[in-house]
């Protein structure tokens, strides 16, 4: 017998006179009693208002309520008891929000909103604004219409891992995106548009700065042949980079007012570390600048094409020239490595190379020290015992160490 049948029995027994075998006239008719009993039983079995089982029989209970702003909300609560407690709590909070307007839910701030603020900051304060625009566009594709506070570190890491696997991002590339995203959230927190910075909880990739790739004389000859045949107008750019060690942004951002041909100096107003420095000009660099002077009115940008138009970089010809010359694993920045490596192989001291490159710390320059003439070989050679005669006097002969020394070939990629 189920609960409903029990309720019916209890309702019918009460007014029945067993001795007389009839219904008591003072009692309510049985039909009304049955309906009343069923109604009471239904009320007992009905769920509290705002509590429901989304999938009957699943055991997962949800709540539905109206918040302080009048918007309907749904939340997953778990068990039925937890759902009853939670709906009471939410209704109390909604009531408090109506009584206290300052506690009303604030407007949702989207990821697009905070990225716009970050790009405005980048344009005003950073030299890498153009790069930031490209990176931000990709990240907007990840989280465009999401609320700023809903982005999690796990989601950011997942997108980074996908780009590493599918597009072979270098650790430095990931770190650039991570830094820009962290800046975006720092500004949002300062402006009251976000409460936390999820980028801080992501992993900083370790960058390998020990790579040194430079042009061998044979590779340079191949590359020059390709340039002279198809891109002769860009040869001065190549020579200037190869003989000054300027970074790409420093060279293509160079202005004629910062070039002193008489003193053979170039003023780099703001290098990578934010400080100014001077770059020296040898005869080949001077010749390249003389060729570039013919392409303009000696004012404004230094690097121009044959038509006199300023160039923003070597993107449209450099990769094609490298590929056609058959030179593998070589980038524009490796011309800077070539400049430093050749100075080291010529016997120039590490401190002088540091000044030429504009490194803030000598630790960045030490990577080229192994290319210097091997004076340490003479030091360790002093450990070789000198042959002596039976009388104890040293002989006039010397040990021929050259016979045991292997040939050392200059490697272009360390």
C-alpha atoms as one frame of an Amber mdcrd trajectory, in Angstrom:
protein
   0.000   0.000   0.000   1.490   3.368  -1.047   1.234   6.713   0.745  -1.739
   7.833  -1.297  -3.744   4.715  -0.395  -2.868   5.146   3.272  -4.165   8.708
   3.160  -7.434   7.545   1.619  -7.938   4.898   4.267  -7.323   7.302   7.158
  -9.724   9.841   5.667 -12.512   7.297   5.241 -12.217   5.515   8.565 -12.623
   8.645  10.678 -16.287   9.479   9.834 -17.585   5.895   9.520 -19.762   4.552
  12.377 -18.827   0.906  12.618 -21.666   0.121  15.122 -24.417   1.486  12.907
 -22.677   0.638   9.617 -23.454   4.113   8.180 -21.676   7.431   7.642 -22.225
   9.963  10.375 -24.488  12.706   9.163 -22.456  15.338  11.002 -19.379  14.461
   9.060 -18.176  15.816   5.708 -19.179  13.717   2.668 -16.601  11.055   1.759
 -15.897  12.515  -1.697 -14.769  15.825  -0.244 -12.707  14.059   2.390 -10.886
  12.051  -0.255 -10.106  15.187  -2.300  -8.883  17.006   0.788  -6.654  14.111
   1.782  -5.132  13.922  -1.671  -4.490  17.668  -1.682  -2.741  17.538   1.670
  -0.593  14.631   0.529   0.332  16.468  -2.679   1.433  19.503  -0.687   3.660
  17.335   1.456   5.322  15.818  -1.616   5.725  19.113  -3.549   9.268  20.590
  -3.699   9.923  23.936  -2.044   9.511  26.849  -4.430  12.595  27.492  -6.524
  14.039  24.001  -5.990  13.865  21.422  -8.774  15.541  18.297 -10.065  16.695
  19.143 -13.578  16.693  15.506 -14.684  14.152  13.463 -12.688  15.867  10.684
 -10.800  19.415  12.066 -11.368  19.862  13.286  -7.791  21.225  16.639  -9.012
  19.170  19.524  -7.682  19.104  23.099  -8.954  17.643  26.356  -7.715  15.889
  29.177  -9.537  15.496  32.641  -8.043  15.254  36.338  -8.875  18.277  38.448
  -7.890  18.294  42.000  -6.577  18.315  43.453 -10.112  15.197  41.478 -11.112
  16.980  38.952 -13.292  16.195  35.234 -13.121  19.145  33.088 -12.071  19.822
  29.356 -11.976  22.451  27.525  -9.948  23.424  23.922  -9.449  23.271  23.038
  -5.750  23.874  19.278  -5.460  21.613  17.475  -3.019  18.045  18.482  -2.325
  18.887  19.655   1.186  21.724  21.810  -0.124  19.388  23.249  -2.769  16.795
  24.223  -0.142  19.449  25.951   1.967  20.970  27.712  -1.036  17.689  29.065
  -2.404  16.892  30.536   0.996  20.311  32.180   1.093  19.964  33.626  -2.411
  16.529  35.029  -1.665  17.912  36.680   1.459  20.781  38.206  -0.510  18.355
  39.481  -3.165  16.222  41.071  -0.449  19.297  42.729   1.069  20.273  44.002
  -2.359  16.909  45.695  -2.755  17.144  47.202   0.707  20.787  48.258   0.170
  21.282  49.572  -3.414  25.075  49.753  -3.032  25.156  45.967  -3.016  23.513
  45.644  -6.417  25.347  43.490  -8.984  27.697  45.603 -11.095  27.592  45.607
 -14.877  29.541  42.797 -16.560  32.961  43.824 -17.902  33.974  41.796 -20.954
  37.443  40.725 -22.018  37.160  43.070 -25.011  36.682  46.017 -22.657  39.901
  45.469 -20.724  41.946  44.722 -23.871  40.946  48.075 -25.344  42.320  49.800
 -22.256  45.545  47.795 -22.499  46.115  48.710 -26.152  45.552  52.374 -25.360
  48.224  52.111 -22.664  50.592  50.267 -25.020  50.222  52.943 -27.695  51.119
  55.672 -25.224  53.971  53.964 -23.371  55.435  51.028 -25.342  57.621  50.788
 -28.430  56.163  47.380 -29.249  52.626  48.678 -29.826  52.350  47.129 -33.306
  53.361  43.736 -31.945  50.900  44.111 -29.072  48.065  44.759 -31.525  48.762
  41.469 -33.332  49.071  39.479 -30.118  45.947  41.016 -28.623  43.885  40.177
 -31.686  44.705  36.517 -31.250  43.833  36.562 -27.538  40.572  38.348 -28.312
  39.706  35.396 -30.479  40.140  33.189 -27.415  38.031  35.159 -24.900  36.259
  37.897 -26.913  32.773  38.057 -25.323  33.645  36.400 -22.034  33.479  38.375
 -18.824  36.947  39.423 -17.701  36.679  37.627 -14.353  35.557  34.339 -15.931
  38.911  33.670 -17.659  40.910  31.048 -15.761  44.650  30.214 -15.714  43.822
  26.707 -16.933  42.160  28.069 -20.081  45.107  30.354 -20.813  47.569  27.479
 -20.403  45.487  25.291 -22.721  45.604  27.907 -25.492  49.373  28.316 -25.023
  49.940  24.565 -25.242  47.842  24.335 -28.412  49.906  27.079 -30.079  53.160
  25.418 -29.005  52.030  22.110 -30.481  50.319  23.344 -33.653  52.371  26.446
 -34.522  55.654  25.570 -32.774  55.755  28.677 -30.637  59.105  29.367 -28.989
  59.226  29.884 -25.202  59.917  33.581 -25.757  56.744  33.904 -27.854  54.626
  32.392 -25.089  56.233  34.726 -22.559  55.432  37.764 -24.721  51.747  36.800
 -24.821  51.757  36.053 -21.112  53.318  39.441 -20.296  50.774  41.316 -22.412
  47.875  39.435 -20.833  49.231  40.101 -17.356  49.552  43.810 -18.161  45.954
  43.804 -19.392  44.647  42.445 -16.101  46.878  44.659 -13.963  45.402  47.716
 -15.649  41.883  46.268 -15.307  42.373  45.717 -11.570  43.694  49.260 -11.197
  40.614  50.590 -13.025  38.209  48.490 -10.975  37.190  46.301 -13.942  38.635
  43.010 -12.686  39.266  41.412  -9.320  42.171  39.071 -10.108  44.950  38.451
 -12.627  44.743  34.892 -14.040  47.906  35.356 -16.127  50.021  35.491 -12.970
  49.073  31.893 -12.188  50.321  30.639 -15.572  53.811  29.229 -16.087  56.686
  31.396 -17.292  58.606  29.469 -19.954  62.345  29.209 -19.643  64.064  30.792
 -22.630  67.286  29.422 -24.084  69.474  32.456 -24.755  72.607  30.407 -25.332
  71.918  30.008 -29.057  74.555  31.677 -31.215  74.072  31.387 -34.966  76.311
  33.371 -37.276  77.136  33.526 -40.978  80.171  31.692 -42.226  82.134  33.349
 -45.078  80.709  30.753 -47.483  77.116  31.460 -46.410  77.662  35.205 -46.671
  78.973  34.805 -50.218  75.852  32.801 -51.197  73.525  35.346 -49.626  75.246
  38.295 -51.283  74.957  36.598 -54.646  71.200  36.199 -54.198  70.781  39.799
 -53.015  72.753  41.267 -55.893  70.778  39.199 -58.393  67.243  39.829 -57.125
  67.188  42.297 -54.223  70.139  44.593 -54.884  68.321  47.567 -53.406  68.377
  45.914 -49.974  72.113  45.246 -49.861  72.808  48.471 -47.862  70.385  47.278
 -45.174  72.194  43.952 -44.992  75.633  45.607 -44.744  74.518  48.097 -42.120
  73.064  45.354 -39.902  76.074  43.093 -40.374  78.640  45.801 -39.497  76.879
  47.687 -36.677  75.090  44.920 -34.754  71.928  47.046 -34.485  68.688  45.367
 -33.522  65.944  45.316 -36.132  63.838  47.935 -34.331  66.891  50.135 -33.763
  67.942  50.076 -37.400  64.532  50.524 -39.041  63.637  53.199 -36.525  66.822
  55.166 -37.235  66.501  58.827 -38.212  69.071  60.925 -40.101  69.272  63.424
 -37.257  70.855  60.658 -35.151  73.570  59.832 -37.705  76.925  61.642 -37.397
  78.952  60.685 -40.473  81.821  63.032 -39.600  82.418  61.351 -36.233  81.267
  57.956 -37.555  78.615  57.528 -34.877  74.958  56.526 -34.663  72.905  57.599
 -31.670  70.457  54.955 -30.459  68.090  57.126 -28.455  66.317  54.281 -26.732
  67.649  50.746 -26.821  66.045  47.561 -25.595  66.933  48.304 -21.963  65.527
  51.838 -22.232  68.912  53.578 -22.293  70.643  55.472 -25.101  73.992  54.473
 -26.573  76.293  55.100 -29.540  77.109  52.637 -32.322  80.390  53.029 -34.246
  80.579  52.986 -38.043  83.305  51.186 -39.971  84.061  51.859 -43.635  81.492
  49.334 -44.935  78.730  50.791 -42.742  79.655  54.291 -43.951  79.418  53.116
 -47.565  75.964  51.635 -46.901  74.765  54.899 -45.336  76.135  56.874 -48.280
  74.026  54.742 -50.612  70.932  55.228 -48.443  71.434  59.018 -48.442  70.796
  59.073 -52.178  67.238  57.799 -51.672  65.855  60.735 -49.729  66.371  64.343
 -48.738  68.650  63.411 -45.826  65.861  63.947 -43.315  63.491  61.518 -41.648
  63.929  57.735 -41.713  67.282  56.389 -42.856  66.149  53.048 -44.265  64.288
  53.546 -47.550  63.736  51.558 -50.721  64.882  52.627 -54.177  61.692  54.671
 -54.587  62.524  56.661 -51.462  59.743  55.152 -49.343  60.534  54.406 -45.664
  60.715  50.723 -44.765  59.368  49.229 -41.530  61.390  46.027 -41.734  62.880
  43.320 -43.978  59.875  41.024 -43.754  58.979  41.038 -47.464  62.378  40.109
 -48.866  64.605  38.637 -46.154  62.990  35.214 -45.731  62.809  34.732 -49.497
  66.488  35.598 -49.902  67.561  33.239 -47.098  65.518  30.387 -48.558  66.869
  30.920 -52.059  70.445  31.029 -50.750  69.889  27.662 -49.070  70.848  28.884
 -45.588  69.067  26.929 -42.854  68.020  28.125 -39.404  69.064  31.747 -39.884
  67.055  34.817 -38.877  67.572  38.557 -39.150  68.620  38.797 -35.497  71.430
  36.348 -36.270  73.166  39.152 -38.168  73.674  40.716 -34.736  75.137  37.410
 -33.544  77.422  37.422 -36.585  78.632  40.941 -35.746  79.481  39.938 -32.156
  80.961  36.562 -33.076  83.339  38.081 -35.610  84.498  40.651 -33.072  85.217
  37.845 -30.585  87.087  35.775 -33.189  89.168  38.865 -34.025  90.362  39.032
 -30.409  88.193  41.952 -29.222  87.618  41.899 -25.462  84.288  40.949 -23.927
  83.770  44.397 -22.369  84.268  46.085 -25.752  81.811  43.670 -27.372  79.318
  44.418 -24.590  79.541  48.148 -25.301  79.216  47.569 -29.053  76.051  45.509
 -28.600  74.560  47.732 -25.920  74.145  44.885 -23.423  73.244  46.082 -19.958
  74.968  43.098 -18.341  78.143  41.341 -19.410  76.381  38.037 -18.720  74.594
  38.431 -22.079  77.921  38.910 -23.860  79.770  35.969 -22.315  78.043  33.620
 -24.774  80.551  34.817 -27.414  83.657  34.316 -25.259  84.350  30.775 -26.482
  84.877  32.167 -29.992  87.830  34.283 -28.900  91.413  33.118 -29.649  92.107
  30.287 -27.212  94.591  31.930 -24.851  93.588  29.434 -22.137  95.263  26.696
 -24.165  98.625  28.288 -23.415  97.699  28.377 -19.726  96.894  24.673 -19.413
  99.898  23.805 -21.546 102.081  24.963 -18.659 101.016  21.795 -16.822 102.967
  19.655 -19.326 106.262  18.577 -17.661 109.473  19.776 -19.287 111.856  16.904
 -20.221 115.137  16.926 -18.216 118.525  15.205 -18.704 120.040  12.691 -16.308
 122.003  15.517 -14.704 118.755  17.305 -13.848 119.111  20.078 -16.435 116.135
  20.870 -18.717 116.634  19.961 -22.348 116.466  22.406 -25.198 113.715  20.400
 -26.866 110.076  21.290 -26.473 107.050  19.092 -26.561 105.310  19.125 -29.911
 101.724  19.629 -28.815 100.547  20.343 -32.305 100.855  16.689 -33.257  98.220
  15.703 -30.717  95.858  18.628 -31.233  92.797  17.833 -33.375  91.796  20.217
 -36.093  89.256  22.746 -34.839  86.719  23.798 -37.443  84.866  27.032 -36.957
  81.218  26.187 -36.345  78.566  28.582 -37.471  75.965  27.318 -35.032  76.804
  26.942 -31.353
